[in-house]
Amino acid sequence: MEAYSEKDNILYTKSNEIKLVAKLNPLITQGGRKSEDEFLFNKDAGMYVCPAGHMAIRKARQGKKGVGKNQADTYFFDVELCKYCPLKEGCYKEGAKSKTYSVTIKSDEHSEQKAFQESEYFKEKSKERYKIEAKNSELKHGHGYDVATSSGLLAMQLQGAITIFAVNLKRILKLAD
């Protein structure tokens, strides 16, 4: 389901005033780390602090602004401290020349979608998604709408119209019984 909420789709729905009822990928909303692995952010210093209490020594921004993927802030730690740290197991790899911690910067679009995702409207509509997904699955797997039988947009539109007509006719006959 997360593929529906990729950045291009969010931009398209926003520009066409469509409400996208699709959850963001959990990597975007909560990050890829377990809560116990997280470093803490020190607001005063503007740096992250590792679980052992060592503060990052510098910060760098990775990625180009406005180019497809989101940027990330990478925090660099003093490797000399990491070498002798009692918590280095699973954190510092022996012989590594650097120790970093990266935090993805959410785009405005992802931030807006995350806020929308927490609204009552989204929660109500997302409960009905399974019905639509089940019908799409029936069209694709039960009636061959997963592969185009002819080439060209007109042929695909015709195939879609006939497939949907057949599924609706099937439903009408089932309800008539």
C-alpha positions in Angstrom: 0.0 0.0 0.0 3.0 2.3 0.6 3.7 2.6 -3.1 0.6 4.7 -3.6 2.0 7.3 -1.2 5.3 7.9 -3.0 6.2 11.6 -3.4 5.1 11.9 -7.1 1.7 10.6 -6.3 1.4 13.0 -3.3 2.3 15.9 -5.6 -0.1 14.8 -8.3 -3.1 14.4 -5.9 -2.2 17.7 -4.2 -2.1 19.6 -7.6 -5.4 18.0 -8.6 -7.2 18.5 -5.3 -7.5 14.8 -4.5 -7.3 13.4 -1.0 -4.8 10.5 -1.0 -6.0 7.9 1.4 -2.8 5.8 1.4 -0.5 5.4 4.4 3.1 6.6 4.1 5.9 4.0 4.3 6.8 3.5 8.0 10.4 4.3 7.1 9.2 7.9 6.4 6.9 8.3 9.3 8.9 6.7 12.1 12.3 5.9 10.6 14.1 2.6 10.2 15.4 2.3 13.8 13.9 0.7 16.9 13.3 3.2 19.7 15.9 1.6 21.9 18.6 2.2 19.2 17.8 5.9 18.8 20.3 8.6 19.7 18.9 11.6 21.6 18.8 15.1 20.1 20.3 17.9 22.2 18.4 21.0 21.2 20.8 23.4 22.8 23.8 22.0 20.9 21.8 21.1 17.7 23.6 17.7 17.7 22.7 14.1 18.5 24.1 12.3 21.5 24.8 8.5 21.4 23.4 6.1 24.1 26.8 6.3 25.9 26.5 10.1 26.2 29.0 11.2 23.5 27.9 14.2 21.4 28.4 14.4 17.7 31.3 16.6 16.6 30.0 17.8 13.3 26.9 17.7 11.1 26.6 17.6 7.3 23.6 17.7 4.9 23.5 14.8 2.4 21.5 14.8 -1.0 20.5 17.6 -3.3 17.6 19.8 -2.4 14.5 19.4 -4.5 15.8 16.3 -6.4 13.6 13.3 -6.0 14.8 11.8 -2.8 14.7 13.5 0.6 17.8 15.0 2.1 19.4 13.7 5.3 21.4 15.3 8.1 24.4 13.1 9.0 26.0 13.5 12.4 29.6 12.5 12.8 31.1 11.1 16.1 34.6 11.0 17.4 35.9 7.5 16.5 38.5 7.6 19.2 35.8 7.7 21.8 33.9 4.9 20.0 36.9 2.6 20.0 36.9 2.4 23.8 33.2 2.9 24.4 31.6 0.3 26.7 28.5 0.3 24.4 30.4 -0.1 21.2 29.0 -3.6 20.6 26.5 -3.3 17.7 27.2 0.4 17.4 30.8 0.8 16.3 32.5 -1.6 13.8 36.1 -2.3 14.7 38.5 -0.5 12.3 35.9 1.9 10.9 37.3 5.3 10.1 34.0 7.1 11.0 30.8 6.7 13.0 27.8 8.5 11.8 24.1 8.8 12.6 21.7 10.0 9.8 18.3 11.5 10.1 16.1 11.9 7.0 14.6 15.3 6.5 10.9 14.9 5.6 9.8 16.9 2.6 6.9 19.3 3.0 4.7 16.9 1.0 5.5 14.0 3.4 4.9 16.1 6.5 1.5 17.3 5.1 0.6 13.7 4.2 1.6 12.5 7.7 -0.6 15.1 9.3 -3.5 14.1 7.0 -2.9 10.5 7.9 -3.7 11.3 11.5 -7.0 13.0 10.7 -10.4 11.5 11.4 -11.3 11.7 7.7 -8.3 9.6 6.8 -8.9 7.0 9.5 -12.6 6.7 8.4 -11.8 6.4 4.7 -8.9 4.0 5.2 -11.3 1.5 6.9 -13.1 1.2 3.5 -9.9 0.8 1.4 -10.0 -3.0 1.7 -13.3 -3.1 -0.3 -11.7 -1.2 -3.2 -8.5 -3.3 -3.1 -10.5 -6.5 -3.1 -12.4 -5.3 -6.3 -9.1 -4.3 -8.0 -7.7 -7.7 -7.2 -10.8 -9.4 -8.7 -10.4 -7.3 -11.9 -6.7 -8.2 -12.2 -6.6 -11.8 -11.2 -10.1 -13.0 -11.9 -10.7 -11.2 -15.2 -7.3 -10.7 -16.8 -7.1 -6.9 -16.2 -3.5 -7.3 -15.1 -2.1 -7.6 -18.6 -3.1 -5.6 -21.7 -4.4 -7.8 -24.5 -3.7 -5.2 -27.2 -1.4 -2.2 -27.6 -2.4 1.4 -27.3 -4.3 3.6 -24.9 -7.7 3.1 -26.7 -7.3 -0.7 -26.5 -6.5 -0.5 -22.8 -9.5 1.7 -22.2 -11.7 -0.7 -24.1 -10.3 -3.7 -22.2 -11.0 -1.8 -18.9 -14.5 -0.9 -19.8 -15.4 -4.5 -20.9 -13.7 -6.0 -17.8 -15.6 -3.6 -15.5 -18.8 -4.2 -17.3 -18.4 -8.0 -17.0 -17.7 -7.7 -13.2 -20.7 -5.5 -12.7 -22.9 -7.8 -14.7 -21.7 -10.7 -12.6 -22.6 -8.7 -9.4 -26.0 -7.8 -10.8 -26.8 -11.5 -11.6 -25.6 -12.6 -8.1 -27.8 -10.0 -6.4 -30.8 -11.0 -8.6 -30.7 -14.6 -7.3 
